[in-house]
Amino acid sequence: MHPTTTIQTLADVPLGTRVIVVRINNQGAERRRIYDLGMTPGTELVAEVCSPLGDPTAYRVRDALIALRREQAAQIEVRLIAAGASQ
């Protein structure tokens, strides 16, 4: 499958990988928090830093660094962006 069409969860994205948010599967207040942090469908982000114990991971979203726990990131579906590609 071509890298630009691969859909996976944000929790499975390796550090340094650029992705675009496809769908938010959280519900209620958790979903609202994700939207308030700027992670809406179509938003580009990068997995940047993982804590020493592996959870949480920080993601660069609209020039802000946002940390999410693995169970939160697992509810966000993303599409990989090919190297050199943009929205």
TIRO-2110 file (N, C-alpha, C; in Angstrom, 1 decimal):
// TIRO-2110
0.8, -1.2, 0.0, N, 1, A
0.0, 0.0, 0.0, CA, 1, A
0.9, 1.2, 0.0, C, 1, A
0.5, 2.3, -0.7, N, 2, A
1.3, 3.5, -0.8, CA, 2, A
1.3, 4.2, 0.5, C, 2, A
2.4, 4.8, 1.0, N, 3, A
2.5, 5.4, 2.3, CA, 3, A
1.5, 6.5, 2.5, C, 3, A
1.1, 7.2, 1.5, N, 4, A
0.2, 8.3, 1.7, CA, 4, A
-1.3, 7.8, 1.9, C, 4, A
-1.6, 6.6, 1.7, N, 5, A
-2.9, 6.1, 2.0, CA, 5, A
-3.0, 5.2, 3.2, C, 5, A
-1.9, 4.9, 3.9, N, 6, A
-2.0, 4.0, 5.0, CA, 6, A
-2.7, 4.7, 6.2, C, 6, A
-3.7, 4.1, 6.7, N, 7, A
-4.4, 4.6, 7.9, CA, 7, A
-4.0, 3.7, 9.1, C, 7, A
-3.7, 4.4, 10.2, N, 8, A
-3.4, 3.7, 11.4, CA, 8, A
-3.7, 4.6, 12.6, C, 8, A
-3.5, 4.2, 13.8, N, 9, A
-3.8, 5.0, 14.9, CA, 9, A
-2.6, 5.9, 15.3, C, 9, A
-2.8, 7.0, 15.9, N, 10, A
-1.7, 7.9, 16.3, CA, 10, A
-0.8, 7.2, 17.3, C, 10, A
-1.3, 6.3, 18.0, N, 11, A
-0.5, 5.5, 19.0, CA, 11, A
0.6, 4.7, 18.3, C, 11, A
0.4, 4.3, 17.1, N, 12, A
1.3, 3.4, 16.3, CA, 12, A
2.3, 4.2, 15.5, C, 12, A
2.3, 5.5, 15.5, N, 13, A
3.1, 6.3, 14.6, CA, 13, A
4.5, 6.4, 15.3, C, 13, A
5.6, 6.1, 14.5, N, 14, A
6.9, 6.2, 15.0, CA, 14, A
7.3, 7.7, 15.2, C, 14, A
8.2, 8.0, 16.1, N, 15, A
8.7, 9.3, 16.3, CA, 15, A
9.3, 9.9, 15.0, C, 15, A
9.0, 11.2, 14.7, N, 16, A
9.5, 11.8, 13.5, CA, 16, A
8.6, 11.7, 12.3, C, 16, A
7.5, 10.9, 12.5, N, 17, A
6.6, 10.7, 11.3, CA, 17, A
5.6, 11.8, 11.3, C, 17, A
5.3, 12.3, 10.1, N, 18, A
4.3, 13.3, 9.8, CA, 18, A
3.0, 12.6, 9.4, C, 18, A
1.9, 13.0, 10.0, N, 19, A
0.6, 12.4, 9.6, CA, 19, A
-0.5, 13.5, 9.5, C, 19, A
-1.6, 13.1, 9.0, N, 20, A
-2.8, 13.9, 8.9, CA, 20, A
-3.9, 13.2, 9.7, C, 20, A
-4.6, 13.9, 10.5, N, 21, A
-5.7, 13.3, 11.3, CA, 21, A
-6.8, 13.0, 10.3, C, 21, A
-7.4, 11.8, 10.4, N, 22, A
-8.5, 11.4, 9.5, CA, 22, A
-9.8, 11.3, 10.3, C, 22, A
-9.7, 10.8, 11.5, N, 23, A
-10.9, 10.6, 12.3, CA, 23, A
-10.6, 10.6, 13.8, C, 23, A
-11.5, 11.1, 14.6, N, 24, A
-11.4, 11.1, 16.1, CA, 24, A
-12.4, 10.1, 16.6, C, 24, A
-12.0, 9.1, 17.2, N, 25, A
-13.0, 8.1, 17.7, CA, 25, A
-13.3, 8.2, 19.2, C, 25, A
-12.8, 9.2, 19.9, N, 26, A
-13.1, 9.4, 21.3, CA, 26, A
-14.5, 10.0, 21.4, C, 26, A
-15.1, 9.9, 22.6, N, 27, A
-16.5, 10.4, 22.8, CA, 27, A
-16.5, 11.4, 23.9, C, 27, A
-17.5, 12.2, 24.0, N, 28, A
-17.8, 13.1, 25.1, CA, 28, A
-16.7, 14.1, 25.3, C, 28, A
-16.4, 14.2, 26.6, N, 29, A
-15.4, 15.2, 27.1, CA, 29, A
-14.0, 14.9, 26.5, C, 29, A
-13.7, 13.7, 26.3, N, 30, A
-12.4, 13.3, 25.8, CA, 30, A
-12.3, 13.8, 24.3, C, 30, A
-13.3, 13.6, 23.6, N, 31, A
-13.4, 14.1, 22.2, CA, 31, A
-13.2, 15.6, 22.1, C, 31, A
-13.9, 16.3, 23.0, N, 32, A
-13.9, 17.7, 23.0, CA, 32, A
-12.5, 18.2, 23.3, C, 32, A
-11.8, 17.6, 24.3, N, 33, A
-10.5, 18.0, 24.6, CA, 33, A
-9.5, 17.8, 23.4, C, 33, A
-9.7, 16.7, 22.7, N, 34, A
-8.8, 16.5, 21.5, CA, 34, A
-9.0, 17.6, 20.5, C, 34, A
-10.3, 17.9, 20.3, N, 35, A
-10.6, 19.0, 19.3, CA, 35, A
-10.1, 20.4, 19.9, C, 35, A
-10.2, 20.6, 21.2, N, 36, A
-9.7, 21.9, 21.7, CA, 36, A
-8.2, 22.0, 21.6, C, 36, A
-7.5, 20.9, 21.6, N, 37, A
-6.1, 20.9, 21.4, CA, 37, A
-5.6, 21.1, 20.0, C, 37, A
-6.6, 21.2, 19.1, N, 38, A
-6.3, 21.5, 17.7, CA, 38, A
-6.2, 20.2, 16.8, C, 38, A
-6.5, 19.1, 17.4, N, 39, A
-6.4, 17.8, 16.6, CA, 39, A
-7.7, 17.5, 15.9, C, 39, A
-8.0, 18.2, 14.8, N, 40, A
-9.2, 18.0, 14.1, CA, 40, A
-8.9, 17.3, 12.8, C, 40, A
-9.9, 16.6, 12.2, N, 41, A
-9.7, 16.0, 10.9, CA, 41, A
-9.1, 17.0, 9.9, C, 41, A
-8.0, 16.5, 9.2, N, 42, A
-7.3, 17.3, 8.3, CA, 42, A
-6.1, 18.0, 8.8, C, 42, A
-5.9, 18.0, 10.1, N, 43, A
-4.7, 18.6, 10.8, CA, 43, A
-3.5, 17.8, 10.6, C, 43, A
-2.4, 18.4, 10.2, N, 44, A
-1.1, 17.7, 10.1, CA, 44, A
-0.4, 17.8, 11.5, C, 44, A
0.2, 16.7, 11.9, N, 45, A
1.0, 16.7, 13.1, CA, 45, A
2.2, 15.8, 13.0, C, 45, A
3.1, 15.9, 13.9, N, 46, A
4.3, 15.1, 13.9, CA, 46, A
4.5, 14.5, 15.3, C, 46, A
4.8, 13.2, 15.4, N, 47, A
5.2, 12.5, 16.7, CA, 47, A
6.6, 13.0, 17.0, C, 47, A
6.8, 13.7, 18.1, N, 48, A
8.2, 14.3, 18.3, CA, 48, A
8.9, 13.7, 19.5, C, 48, A
8.3, 13.5, 20.6, N, 49, A
9.1, 13.1, 21.8, CA, 49, A
8.3, 12.0, 22.6, C, 49, A
9.0, 11.0, 23.0, N, 50, A
8.3, 10.0, 23.9, CA, 50, A
9.0, 10.0, 25.2, C, 50, A
8.2, 9.9, 26.3, N, 51, A
8.7, 10.0, 27.6, CA, 51, A
9.6, 8.7, 27.9, C, 51, A
10.5, 8.8, 28.8, N, 52, A
11.5, 7.7, 29.1, CA, 52, A
10.8, 6.4, 29.3, C, 52, A
9.6, 6.3, 29.9, N, 53, A
8.9, 5.1, 30.1, CA, 53, A
8.0, 4.7, 29.0, C, 53, A
7.9, 5.5, 27.9, N, 54, A
7.2, 5.2, 26.7, CA, 54, A
5.8, 5.7, 26.7, C, 54, A
5.3, 6.4, 27.7, N, 55, A
4.0, 7.0, 27.7, CA, 55, A
3.9, 8.1, 28.7, C, 55, A
3.5, 9.3, 28.3, N, 56, A
2.9, 9.7, 27.1, CA, 56, A
3.9, 10.0, 26.0, C, 56, A
3.3, 10.4, 24.8, N, 57, A
4.1, 10.8, 23.7, CA, 57, A
3.7, 12.3, 23.3, C, 57, A
4.6, 13.1, 23.0, N, 58, A
4.3, 14.5, 22.6, CA, 58, A
4.3, 14.6, 21.1, C, 58, A
3.3, 15.3, 20.6, N, 59, A
3.0, 15.5, 19.2, CA, 59, A
3.0, 17.0, 18.9, C, 59, A
3.7, 17.4, 17.8, N, 60, A
3.7, 18.8, 17.3, CA, 60, A
2.4, 19.1, 16.5, C, 60, A
1.5, 19.9, 17.1, N, 61, A
0.3, 20.3, 16.5, CA, 61, A
0.1, 21.8, 16.3, C, 61, A
0.1, 22.3, 15.1, N, 62, A
-0.1, 23.7, 14.9, CA, 62, A
0.9, 24.6, 15.8, C, 62, A
2.1, 24.2, 15.7, N, 63, A
3.2, 24.9, 16.5, CA, 63, A
3.1, 24.8, 18.0, C, 63, A
2.4, 23.8, 18.5, N, 64, A
2.3, 23.6, 19.9, CA, 64, A
2.7, 22.1, 20.1, C, 64, A
3.3, 21.8, 21.3, N, 65, A
3.7, 20.4, 21.6, CA, 65, A
2.6, 19.9, 22.6, C, 65, A
1.9, 18.9, 22.2, N, 66, A
0.8, 18.3, 23.0, CA, 66, A
1.1, 16.9, 23.3, C, 66, A
1.0, 16.5, 24.6, N, 67, A
1.3, 15.2, 25.1, CA, 67, A
0.0, 14.4, 25.2, C, 67, A
-0.1, 13.2, 24.7, N, 68, A
-1.2, 12.3, 24.9, CA, 68, A
-0.8, 10.9, 25.4, C, 68, A
-1.6, 10.3, 26.2, N, 69, A
-1.3, 9.0, 26.6, CA, 69, A
-1.7, 8.0, 25.5, C, 69, A
-1.1, 6.8, 25.5, N, 70, A
-1.3, 5.9, 24.5, CA, 70, A
-2.7, 5.5, 24.2, C, 70, A
-3.5, 5.4, 25.3, N, 71, A
-4.9, 5.0, 25.1, CA, 71, A
-5.7, 6.2, 24.5, C, 71, A
-5.3, 7.4, 24.6, N, 72, A
-5.9, 8.6, 24.0, CA, 72, A
-5.5, 8.6, 22.5, C, 72, A
-4.2, 8.4, 22.2, N, 73, A
-3.7, 8.4, 20.8, CA, 73, A
-4.3, 7.2, 20.0, C, 73, A
-4.6, 6.1, 20.7, N, 74, A
-5.2, 5.0, 20.0, CA, 74, A
-6.6, 5.2, 19.4, C, 74, A
-7.2, 6.3, 19.9, N, 75, A
-8.6, 6.6, 19.4, CA, 75, A
-8.5, 7.6, 18.2, C, 75, A
-7.3, 8.0, 17.8, N, 76, A
-7.2, 9.0, 16.7, CA, 76, A
-6.6, 8.2, 15.5, C, 76, A
-7.4, 8.2, 14.4, N, 77, A
-6.9, 7.6, 13.2, CA, 77, A
-6.2, 8.6, 12.3, C, 77, A
-5.1, 8.2, 11.8, N, 78, A
-4.2, 9.2, 11.0, CA, 78, A
-3.8, 8.5, 9.7, C, 78, A
-3.4, 9.4, 8.7, N, 79, A
-2.9, 8.9, 7.4, CA, 79, A
-1.5, 9.4, 7.4, C, 79, A
-0.6, 8.5, 7.0, N, 80, A
0.8, 8.9, 6.9, CA, 80, A
1.0, 9.8, 5.7, C, 80, A
2.0, 10.8, 5.9, N, 81, A
2.3, 11.7, 4.8, CA, 81, A
3.7, 11.2, 4.2, C, 81, A
3.8, 11.1, 2.9, N, 82, A
5.1, 10.7, 2.3, CA, 82, A
6.1, 11.8, 2.5, C, 82, A
7.3, 11.4, 2.7, N, 83, A
8.4, 12.3, 2.8, CA, 83, A
8.4, 13.4, 1.7, C, 83, A
8.5, 14.6, 2.1, N, 84, A
8.5, 15.7, 1.0, CA, 84, A
7.1, 16.1, 0.6, C, 84, A
6.1, 15.4, 1.0, N, 85, A
4.7, 15.8, 0.6, CA, 85, A
4.1, 16.8, 1.6, C, 85, A
3.1, 17.5, 1.2, N, 86, A
2.4, 18.4, 2.1, CA, 86, A
0.9, 18.3, 1.8, C, 86, A
0.1, 18.9, 2.7, N, 87, A
-1.3, 18.9, 2.5, CA, 87, A
-1.8, 19.4, 1.2, C, 87, A
END
